[in-house]
Amino acid sequence: MSTAEGGDIFQHRLQAARELRKLTQSQLAATAGLPPSSVSHFEAGARKPSFDTLKRLASALAVTTDYLLGRADDPDASGAVGRLHRDQHKLTAEDLRLTEDFVSMLLLRSQKKD
């Protein structure tokens, strides 16, 4: 977990994720469907996003809301893992078993490459 505290962590994580994705504040705002000044206000700590806006920012940056809120430290892994975790309840038992088999196959393939 990051060393930034409380409300500061969101503004730092938002800027870090934006820079990681090589986006300007205006580009991020446009991708998230927000007014151009919104991202600037969020990064400066002058405003806090609504939950809907937080989700739109996370989606535009391909990270989870947990990353932006400081609950997860890896911005790249959190997107895929977060989606799997978030949507697993929509899968049937057979789909979950297929998912586990697929992940096992990918891990085995990865080991063979090493």
Long-range contacts (C-beta under 8 A, 24 or more apart in sequence): 1-70, 1-71, 1-73, 2-70, 2-73, 4-70, 7-45, 7-48, 8-45, 9-69, 9-70, 10-42, 10-48, 10-49, 10-68, 10-69, 10-70, 11-42, 11-43, 11-44, 11-45, 13-67, 13-68, 13-69, 13-70, 14-39, 14-42, 14-43, 14-57, 14-61, 14-68, 15-43, 16-75, 17-61, 17-63, 17-67, 17-68, 17-75, 18-43, 18-61, 20-61, 20-75, 21-61, 21-62, 23-61, 28-57, 28-60, 28-61, 31-60, 32-56, 32-57, 32-59, 32-60
